[in-house]
Amino acid sequence: MRKLVDVFISDRLRATYHVVLDEPANPSDQDFIAYVKSRLLQSFTADEIATAKFVVRQA
């Protein structure tokens, strides 16, 4: 399943991730957000990630 996940930090769009998940068979929006959070650790601080807002939408 494919979805786009927009990441807002301090109410500003900071990143958009195109995510493809095969497992679990029917992933929830929370599965997509968890995947993106793991990727954010490379670019943002833990405090920024903790306050981030996520919007999951169809790709």
QUIURTA-V694536 format. One record per residue. N is the residue number from 1. RES is the residue in three letters. PSI is psi in degrees with one decimal (999 if undefined). OMEGA is omega as a letter, one per 30 degrees, with the letter a starting at -180 (NA if undefined). Layout:
N/RES/PSI/OMEGA ; N/RES/PSI/OMEGA
This chain:
1/MET/139.3/a ; 2/ARG/137.1/l ; 3/LYS/160.4/l ; 4/LEU/140.4/l ; 5/VAL/115.5/l ; 6/ASP/137.7/a ; 7/VAL/121.3/l ; 8/PHE/127.0/l ; 9/ILE/127.5/a ; 10/SER/41.9/l ; 11/ASP/22.4/l ; 12/ARG/137.4/l ; 13/LEU/118.2/a ; 14/ARG/-24.8/a ; 15/ALA/153.9/l ; 16/THR/126.9/a ; 17/TYR/131.7/l ; 18/HIS/114.6/a ; 19/VAL/133.5/l ; 20/VAL/120.0/l ; 21/LEU/129.3/l ; 22/ASP/-24.8/a ; 23/GLU/136.5/f ; 24/PRO/174.0/a ; 25/ALA/-35.9/l ; 26/ASN/79.0/a ; 27/PRO/143.7/l ; 28/SER/170.3/l ; 29/ASP/-33.8/l ; 30/GLN/-32.6/l ; 31/ASP/-40.4/l ; 32/PHE/-41.3/l ; 33/ILE/-41.9/l ; 34/ALA/-40.4/l ; 35/TYR/-45.6/a ; 36/VAL/-40.9/l ; 37/LYS/-37.9/l ; 38/SER/-30.0/l ; 39/ARG/-28.3/a ; 40/LEU/-25.8/a ; 41/LEU/-22.1/l ; 42/GLN/-21.8/a ; 43/SER/-18.9/a ; 44/PHE/158.8/l ; 45/THR/163.3/l ; 46/ALA/-37.0/l ; 47/ASP/-41.2/l ; 48/GLU/-42.1/a ; 49/ILE/-38.6/a ; 50/ALA/-31.0/a ; 51/THR/0.2/a ; 52/ALA/150.9/l ; 53/LYS/144.0/a ; 54/PHE/138.5/l ; 55/VAL/119.5/a ; 56/VAL/128.6/a ; 57/ARG/165.0/a ; 58/GLN/142.5/l ; 59/ALA/999/NA
